[in-house]
């Protein structure tokens, strides 16, 4: 169990370092967050009727 947790932590560390080293794809401005809200609203609407 401890070895698995250690492996998981190393994997998470690698992912965090890779993410920190990558360039942002788009600015996180108000338009970005409005787009996210629109996607959530649409998914909720589609899910409520499906």
mmJSON file of the N, C-alpha and C atoms, coordinates in Angstrom:
{"data_MODEL":{"atom_site":{
"group_PDB":["ATOM","ATOM","ATOM","ATOM","ATOM","ATOM","ATOM","ATOM","ATOM","ATOM","ATOM","ATOM","ATOM","ATOM","ATOM","ATOM","ATOM","ATOM","ATOM","ATOM","ATOM","ATOM","ATOM","ATOM","ATOM","ATOM","ATOM","ATOM","ATOM","ATOM","ATOM","ATOM","ATOM","ATOM","ATOM","ATOM","ATOM","ATOM","ATOM","ATOM","ATOM","ATOM","ATOM","ATOM","ATOM","ATOM","ATOM","ATOM","ATOM","ATOM","ATOM","ATOM","ATOM","ATOM","ATOM","ATOM","ATOM","ATOM","ATOM","ATOM","ATOM","ATOM","ATOM","ATOM","ATOM","ATOM","ATOM","ATOM","ATOM","ATOM","ATOM","ATOM","ATOM","ATOM","ATOM","ATOM","ATOM","ATOM","ATOM","ATOM","ATOM","ATOM","ATOM","ATOM","ATOM","ATOM","ATOM","ATOM","ATOM","ATOM","ATOM","ATOM","ATOM","ATOM","ATOM","ATOM","ATOM","ATOM","ATOM","ATOM","ATOM","ATOM","ATOM","ATOM","ATOM","ATOM","ATOM","ATOM","ATOM","ATOM","ATOM","ATOM","ATOM","ATOM","ATOM","ATOM","ATOM","ATOM","ATOM","ATOM","ATOM","ATOM","ATOM","ATOM","ATOM","ATOM","ATOM","ATOM","ATOM","ATOM","ATOM","ATOM","ATOM","ATOM","ATOM","ATOM","ATOM","ATOM","ATOM","ATOM","ATOM","ATOM","ATOM","ATOM","ATOM","ATOM","ATOM","ATOM","ATOM","ATOM"],
"id":[1,2,3,4,5,6,7,8,9,10,11,12,13,14,15,16,17,18,19,20,21,22,23,24,25,26,27,28,29,30,31,32,33,34,35,36,37,38,39,40,41,42,43,44,45,46,47,48,49,50,51,52,53,54,55,56,57,58,59,60,61,62,63,64,65,66,67,68,69,70,71,72,73,74,75,76,77,78,79,80,81,82,83,84,85,86,87,88,89,90,91,92,93,94,95,96,97,98,99,100,101,102,103,104,105,106,107,108,109,110,111,112,113,114,115,116,117,118,119,120,121,122,123,124,125,126,127,128,129,130,131,132,133,134,135,136,137,138,139,140,141,142,143,144,145,146,147,148,149,150],
"type_symbol":["N","C","C","N","C","C","N","C","C","N","C","C","N","C","C","N","C","C","N","C","C","N","C","C","N","C","C","N","C","C","N","C","C","N","C","C","N","C","C","N","C","C","N","C","C","N","C","C","N","C","C","N","C","C","N","C","C","N","C","C","N","C","C","N","C","C","N","C","C","N","C","C","N","C","C","N","C","C","N","C","C","N","C","C","N","C","C","N","C","C","N","C","C","N","C","C","N","C","C","N","C","C","N","C","C","N","C","C","N","C","C","N","C","C","N","C","C","N","C","C","N","C","C","N","C","C","N","C","C","N","C","C","N","C","C","N","C","C","N","C","C","N","C","C","N","C","C","N","C","C"],
"label_atom_id":["N","CA","C","N","CA","C","N","CA","C","N","CA","C","N","CA","C","N","CA","C","N","CA","C","N","CA","C","N","CA","C","N","CA","C","N","CA","C","N","CA","C","N","CA","C","N","CA","C","N","CA","C","N","CA","C","N","CA","C","N","CA","C","N","CA","C","N","CA","C","N","CA","C","N","CA","C","N","CA","C","N","CA","C","N","CA","C","N","CA","C","N","CA","C","N","CA","C","N","CA","C","N","CA","C","N","CA","C","N","CA","C","N","CA","C","N","CA","C","N","CA","C","N","CA","C","N","CA","C","N","CA","C","N","CA","C","N","CA","C","N","CA","C","N","CA","C","N","CA","C","N","CA","C","N","CA","C","N","CA","C","N","CA","C","N","CA","C","N","CA","C","N","CA","C"],
"label_alt_id":[null,null,null,null,null,null,null,null,null,null,null,null,null,null,null,null,null,null,null,null,null,null,null,null,null,null,null,null,null,null,null,null,null,null,null,null,null,null,null,null,null,null,null,null,null,null,null,null,null,null,null,null,null,null,null,null,null,null,null,null,null,null,null,null,null,null,null,null,null,null,null,null,null,null,null,null,null,null,null,null,null,null,null,null,null,null,null,null,null,null,null,null,null,null,null,null,null,null,null,null,null,null,null,null,null,null,null,null,null,null,null,null,null,null,null,null,null,null,null,null,null,null,null,null,null,null,null,null,null,null,null,null,null,null,null,null,null,null,null,null,null,null,null,null,null,null,null,null,null,null],
"label_comp_id":["UNK","UNK","UNK","UNK","UNK","UNK","UNK","UNK","UNK","UNK","UNK","UNK","UNK","UNK","UNK","UNK","UNK","UNK","UNK","UNK","UNK","UNK","UNK","UNK","UNK","UNK","UNK","UNK","UNK","UNK","UNK","UNK","UNK","UNK","UNK","UNK","UNK","UNK","UNK","UNK","UNK","UNK","UNK","UNK","UNK","UNK","UNK","UNK","UNK","UNK","UNK","UNK","UNK","UNK","UNK","UNK","UNK","UNK","UNK","UNK","UNK","UNK","UNK","UNK","UNK","UNK","UNK","UNK","UNK","UNK","UNK","UNK","UNK","UNK","UNK","UNK","UNK","UNK","UNK","UNK","UNK","UNK","UNK","UNK","UNK","UNK","UNK","UNK","UNK","UNK","UNK","UNK","UNK","UNK","UNK","UNK","UNK","UNK","UNK","UNK","UNK","UNK","UNK","UNK","UNK","UNK","UNK","UNK","UNK","UNK","UNK","UNK","UNK","UNK","UNK","UNK","UNK","UNK","UNK","UNK","UNK","UNK","UNK","UNK","UNK","UNK","UNK","UNK","UNK","UNK","UNK","UNK","UNK","UNK","UNK","UNK","UNK","UNK","UNK","UNK","UNK","UNK","UNK","UNK","UNK","UNK","UNK","UNK","UNK","UNK"],
"label_asym_id":["A","A","A","A","A","A","A","A","A","A","A","A","A","A","A","A","A","A","A","A","A","A","A","A","A","A","A","A","A","A","A","A","A","A","A","A","A","A","A","A","A","A","A","A","A","A","A","A","A","A","A","A","A","A","A","A","A","A","A","A","A","A","A","A","A","A","A","A","A","A","A","A","A","A","A","A","A","A","A","A","A","A","A","A","A","A","A","A","A","A","A","A","A","A","A","A","A","A","A","A","A","A","A","A","A","A","A","A","A","A","A","A","A","A","A","A","A","A","A","A","A","A","A","A","A","A","A","A","A","A","A","A","A","A","A","A","A","A","A","A","A","A","A","A","A","A","A","A","A","A"],
"label_entity_id":["1","1","1","1","1","1","1","1","1","1","1","1","1","1","1","1","1","1","1","1","1","1","1","1","1","1","1","1","1","1","1","1","1","1","1","1","1","1","1","1","1","1","1","1","1","1","1","1","1","1","1","1","1","1","1","1","1","1","1","1","1","1","1","1","1","1","1","1","1","1","1","1","1","1","1","1","1","1","1","1","1","1","1","1","1","1","1","1","1","1","1","1","1","1","1","1","1","1","1","1","1","1","1","1","1","1","1","1","1","1","1","1","1","1","1","1","1","1","1","1","1","1","1","1","1","1","1","1","1","1","1","1","1","1","1","1","1","1","1","1","1","1","1","1","1","1","1","1","1","1"],
"label_seq_id":[1,1,1,2,2,2,3,3,3,4,4,4,5,5,5,6,6,6,7,7,7,8,8,8,9,9,9,10,10,10,11,11,11,12,12,12,13,13,13,14,14,14,15,15,15,16,16,16,17,17,17,18,18,18,19,19,19,20,20,20,21,21,21,22,22,22,23,23,23,24,24,24,25,25,25,26,26,26,27,27,27,28,28,28,29,29,29,30,30,30,31,31,31,32,32,32,33,33,33,34,34,34,35,35,35,36,36,36,37,37,37,38,38,38,39,39,39,40,40,40,41,41,41,42,42,42,43,43,43,44,44,44,45,45,45,46,46,46,47,47,47,48,48,48,49,49,49,50,50,50],
"pdbx_PDB_ins_code":[null,null,null,null,null,null,null,null,null,null,null,null,null,null,null,null,null,null,null,null,null,null,null,null,null,null,null,null,null,null,null,null,null,null,null,null,null,null,null,null,null,null,null,null,null,null,null,null,null,null,null,null,null,null,null,null,null,null,null,null,null,null,null,null,null,null,null,null,null,null,null,null,null,null,null,null,null,null,null,null,null,null,null,null,null,null,null,null,null,null,null,null,null,null,null,null,null,null,null,null,null,null,null,null,null,null,null,null,null,null,null,null,null,null,null,null,null,null,null,null,null,null,null,null,null,null,null,null,null,null,null,null,null,null,null,null,null,null,null,null,null,null,null,null,null,null,null,null,null,null],
"Cartn_x":[0.831,0.0,0.872,1.912,2.794,3.52,3.896,4.592,3.656,2.406,1.438,1.222,1.102,0.921,2.14,3.326,4.546,4.59,4.186,4.142,3.131,1.976,0.943,1.444,2.169,2.702,3.738,4.592,5.582,4.904,3.859,3.128,2.454,1.841,1.21,2.25,3.391,4.462,4.878,5.033,5.406,4.367,3.105,2.035,2.012,2.215,2.232,3.399,4.57,5.733,5.538,4.95,4.692,3.7,2.683,1.706,2.312,3.166,3.804,4.744,5.34,6.296,5.611,4.337,3.646,3.129,2.982,2.457,0.931,0.322,-1.146,-1.708,-2.831,-3.459,-4.291,-4.927,-5.784,-5.782,-5.985,-6.035,-7.29,-7.143,-8.29,-8.942,-9.582,-10.226,-11.732,-12.477,-13.928,-14.635,-14.203,-14.837,-14.602,-13.437,-13.126,-14.09,-14.262,-15.14,-16.604,-16.996,-18.369,-18.594,-17.597,-17.693,-17.842,-17.109,-17.251,-18.66,-19.172,-20.538,-21.558,-21.373,-22.283,-22.25,-21.045,-20.916,-21.614,-21.471,-22.112,-23.627,-24.111,-25.561,-26.118,-25.405,-25.861,-25.85,-24.792,-24.708,-25.816,-26.105,-27.17,-28.524,-28.735,-29.996,-30.154,-29.107,-29.162,-29.328,-28.679,-28.78,-30.141,-30.782,-32.088,-33.169,-32.947,-33.956,-33.61,-32.431,-32.002,-32.182],
"Cartn_y":[-1.201,0.0,1.259,1.261,2.431,2.64,1.547,1.676,2.252,1.824,2.347,3.84,4.236,5.658,6.461,5.906,6.581,6.74,5.695,5.756,6.798,6.817,7.8,9.227,9.438,10.771,11.179,10.249,10.556,10.871,10.132,10.382,11.756,12.084,13.394,14.505,14.312,15.315,15.552,14.475,14.607,15.373,15.094,15.806,17.289,17.583,18.983,19.737,19.111,19.759,19.968,18.989,19.125,20.255,20.351,21.423,22.79,22.867,24.146,24.598,23.648,23.982,24.301,23.969,24.181,25.615,26.044,27.387,27.365,28.445,28.491,28.505,27.828,27.775,29.014,29.538,30.713,31.495,32.792,33.573,33.228,33.213,32.95,34.286,34.875,36.171,35.973,37.037,36.886,36.135,36.329,35.625,34.121,33.727,32.303,31.676,32.343,31.791,31.827,32.814,32.844,31.674,31.351,30.192,28.898,28.788,27.6,27.512,28.651,28.651,28.246,28.73,28.359,26.856,26.284,24.837,24.047,24.497,23.806,23.92,25.113,25.295,24.388,24.329,23.497,22.024,21.587,20.188,19.855,20.778,20.545,20.475,21.351,21.365,20.08,19.673,18.445,17.22,17.216,16.088,15.991,17.119,17.126,16.556,16.632,16.154,14.788,14.233,12.979,11.861],
"Cartn_z":[0.0,0.0,0.0,0.833,0.886,-0.433,-1.078,-2.361,-3.418,-3.402,-4.364,-4.143,-2.876,-2.579,-3.005,-2.783,-3.207,-4.713,-5.418,-6.885,-7.342,-6.714,-7.063,-6.843,-5.739,-5.462,-6.501,-6.9,-7.934,-9.26,-9.579,-10.82,-10.767,-9.648,-9.486,-9.586,-8.962,-9.02,-10.465,-11.23,-12.632,-13.431,-13.184,-13.885,-13.523,-12.24,-11.814,-12.431,-12.468,-13.068,-14.563,-15.235,-16.672,-16.927,-16.11,-16.268,-16.002,-14.996,-14.674,-15.781,-16.491,-17.549,-18.873,-19.002,-20.273,-20.383,-21.611,-21.866,-21.782,-21.319,-21.285,-22.706,-22.891,-24.207,-24.488,-23.46,-23.626,-22.319,-22.39,-21.144,-20.343,-19.034,-18.158,-17.81,-18.815,-18.652,-18.455,-18.252,-18.044,-19.173,-20.401,-21.523,-21.429,-20.97,-20.799,-19.793,-18.65,-17.62,-18.04,-18.806,-19.321,-20.268,-21.074,-21.956,-21.173,-20.069,-19.217,-18.636,-18.176,-17.625,-18.686,-19.9,-20.989,-21.24,-21.229,-21.451,-20.35,-19.102,-17.983,-18.086,-18.416,-18.571,-19.661,-20.787,-21.896,-21.501,-20.832,-20.408,-19.413,-18.497,-17.518,-18.21,-19.175,-19.917,-20.724,-21.424,-22.224,-21.336,-20.176,-19.259,-18.608,-18.376,-17.72,-18.625,-19.932,-20.877,-21.443,-21.086,-21.695,-20.798],
"occupancy":[1.0,1.0,1.0,1.0,1.0,1.0,1.0,1.0,1.0,1.0,1.0,1.0,1.0,1.0,1.0,1.0,1.0,1.0,1.0,1.0,1.0,1.0,1.0,1.0,1.0,1.0,1.0,1.0,1.0,1.0,1.0,1.0,1.0,1.0,1.0,1.0,1.0,1.0,1.0,1.0,1.0,1.0,1.0,1.0,1.0,1.0,1.0,1.0,1.0,1.0,1.0,1.0,1.0,1.0,1.0,1.0,1.0,1.0,1.0,1.0,1.0,1.0,1.0,1.0,1.0,1.0,1.0,1.0,1.0,1.0,1.0,1.0,1.0,1.0,1.0,1.0,1.0,1.0,1.0,1.0,1.0,1.0,1.0,1.0,1.0,1.0,1.0,1.0,1.0,1.0,1.0,1.0,1.0,1.0,1.0,1.0,1.0,1.0,1.0,1.0,1.0,1.0,1.0,1.0,1.0,1.0,1.0,1.0,1.0,1.0,1.0,1.0,1.0,1.0,1.0,1.0,1.0,1.0,1.0,1.0,1.0,1.0,1.0,1.0,1.0,1.0,1.0,1.0,1.0,1.0,1.0,1.0,1.0,1.0,1.0,1.0,1.0,1.0,1.0,1.0,1.0,1.0,1.0,1.0,1.0,1.0,1.0,1.0,1.0,1.0],
"B_iso_or_equiv":[0.0,0.0,0.0,0.0,0.0,0.0,0.0,0.0,0.0,0.0,0.0,0.0,0.0,0.0,0.0,0.0,0.0,0.0,0.0,0.0,0.0,0.0,0.0,0.0,0.0,0.0,0.0,0.0,0.0,0.0,0.0,0.0,0.0,0.0,0.0,0.0,0.0,0.0,0.0,0.0,0.0,0.0,0.0,0.0,0.0,0.0,0.0,0.0,0.0,0.0,0.0,0.0,0.0,0.0,0.0,0.0,0.0,0.0,0.0,0.0,0.0,0.0,0.0,0.0,0.0,0.0,0.0,0.0,0.0,0.0,0.0,0.0,0.0,0.0,0.0,0.0,0.0,0.0,0.0,0.0,0.0,0.0,0.0,0.0,0.0,0.0,0.0,0.0,0.0,0.0,0.0,0.0,0.0,0.0,0.0,0.0,0.0,0.0,0.0,0.0,0.0,0.0,0.0,0.0,0.0,0.0,0.0,0.0,0.0,0.0,0.0,0.0,0.0,0.0,0.0,0.0,0.0,0.0,0.0,0.0,0.0,0.0,0.0,0.0,0.0,0.0,0.0,0.0,0.0,0.0,0.0,0.0,0.0,0.0,0.0,0.0,0.0,0.0,0.0,0.0,0.0,0.0,0.0,0.0,0.0,0.0,0.0,0.0,0.0,0.0],
"pdbx_formal_charge":[null,null,null,null,null,null,null,null,null,null,null,null,null,null,null,null,null,null,null,null,null,null,null,null,null,null,null,null,null,null,null,null,null,null,null,null,null,null,null,null,null,null,null,null,null,null,null,null,null,null,null,null,null,null,null,null,null,null,null,null,null,null,null,null,null,null,null,null,null,null,null,null,null,null,null,null,null,null,null,null,null,null,null,null,null,null,null,null,null,null,null,null,null,null,null,null,null,null,null,null,null,null,null,null,null,null,null,null,null,null,null,null,null,null,null,null,null,null,null,null,null,null,null,null,null,null,null,null,null,null,null,null,null,null,null,null,null,null,null,null,null,null,null,null,null,null,null,null,null,null],
"auth_seq_id":[1,1,1,2,2,2,3,3,3,4,4,4,5,5,5,6,6,6,7,7,7,8,8,8,9,9,9,10,10,10,11,11,11,12,12,12,13,13,13,14,14,14,15,15,15,16,16,16,17,17,17,18,18,18,19,19,19,20,20,20,21,21,21,22,22,22,23,23,23,24,24,24,25,25,25,26,26,26,27,27,27,28,28,28,29,29,29,30,30,30,31,31,31,32,32,32,33,33,33,34,34,34,35,35,35,36,36,36,37,37,37,38,38,38,39,39,39,40,40,40,41,41,41,42,42,42,43,43,43,44,44,44,45,45,45,46,46,46,47,47,47,48,48,48,49,49,49,50,50,50],
"auth_comp_id":["UNK","UNK","UNK","UNK","UNK","UNK","UNK","UNK","UNK","UNK","UNK","UNK","UNK","UNK","UNK","UNK","UNK","UNK","UNK","UNK","UNK","UNK","UNK","UNK","UNK","UNK","UNK","UNK","UNK","UNK","UNK","UNK","UNK","UNK","UNK","UNK","UNK","UNK","UNK","UNK","UNK","UNK","UNK","UNK","UNK","UNK","UNK","UNK","UNK","UNK","UNK","UNK","UNK","UNK","UNK","UNK","UNK","UNK","UNK","UNK","UNK","UNK","UNK","UNK","UNK","UNK","UNK","UNK","UNK","UNK","UNK","UNK","UNK","UNK","UNK","UNK","UNK","UNK","UNK","UNK","UNK","UNK","UNK","UNK","UNK","UNK","UNK","UNK","UNK","UNK","UNK","UNK","UNK","UNK","UNK","UNK","UNK","UNK","UNK","UNK","UNK","UNK","UNK","UNK","UNK","UNK","UNK","UNK","UNK","UNK","UNK","UNK","UNK","UNK","UNK","UNK","UNK","UNK","UNK","UNK","UNK","UNK","UNK","UNK","UNK","UNK","UNK","UNK","UNK","UNK","UNK","UNK","UNK","UNK","UNK","UNK","UNK","UNK","UNK","UNK","UNK","UNK","UNK","UNK","UNK","UNK","UNK","UNK","UNK","UNK"],
"auth_asym_id":["A","A","A","A","A","A","A","A","A","A","A","A","A","A","A","A","A","A","A","A","A","A","A","A","A","A","A","A","A","A","A","A","A","A","A","A","A","A","A","A","A","A","A","A","A","A","A","A","A","A","A","A","A","A","A","A","A","A","A","A","A","A","A","A","A","A","A","A","A","A","A","A","A","A","A","A","A","A","A","A","A","A","A","A","A","A","A","A","A","A","A","A","A","A","A","A","A","A","A","A","A","A","A","A","A","A","A","A","A","A","A","A","A","A","A","A","A","A","A","A","A","A","A","A","A","A","A","A","A","A","A","A","A","A","A","A","A","A","A","A","A","A","A","A","A","A","A","A","A","A"],
"auth_atom_id":["N","CA","C","N","CA","C","N","CA","C","N","CA","C","N","CA","C","N","CA","C","N","CA","C","N","CA","C","N","CA","C","N","CA","C","N","CA","C","N","CA","C","N","CA","C","N","CA","C","N","CA","C","N","CA","C","N","CA","C","N","CA","C","N","CA","C","N","CA","C","N","CA","C","N","CA","C","N","CA","C","N","CA","C","N","CA","C","N","CA","C","N","CA","C","N","CA","C","N","CA","C","N","CA","C","N","CA","C","N","CA","C","N","CA","C","N","CA","C","N","CA","C","N","CA","C","N","CA","C","N","CA","C","N","CA","C","N","CA","C","N","CA","C","N","CA","C","N","CA","C","N","CA","C","N","CA","C","N","CA","C","N","CA","C","N","CA","C","N","CA","C","N","CA","C"],
"pdbx_PDB_model_num":[1,1,1,1,1,1,1,1,1,1,1,1,1,1,1,1,1,1,1,1,1,1,1,1,1,1,1,1,1,1,1,1,1,1,1,1,1,1,1,1,1,1,1,1,1,1,1,1,1,1,1,1,1,1,1,1,1,1,1,1,1,1,1,1,1,1,1,1,1,1,1,1,1,1,1,1,1,1,1,1,1,1,1,1,1,1,1,1,1,1,1,1,1,1,1,1,1,1,1,1,1,1,1,1,1,1,1,1,1,1,1,1,1,1,1,1,1,1,1,1,1,1,1,1,1,1,1,1,1,1,1,1,1,1,1,1,1,1,1,1,1,1,1,1,1,1,1,1,1,1]
}}}
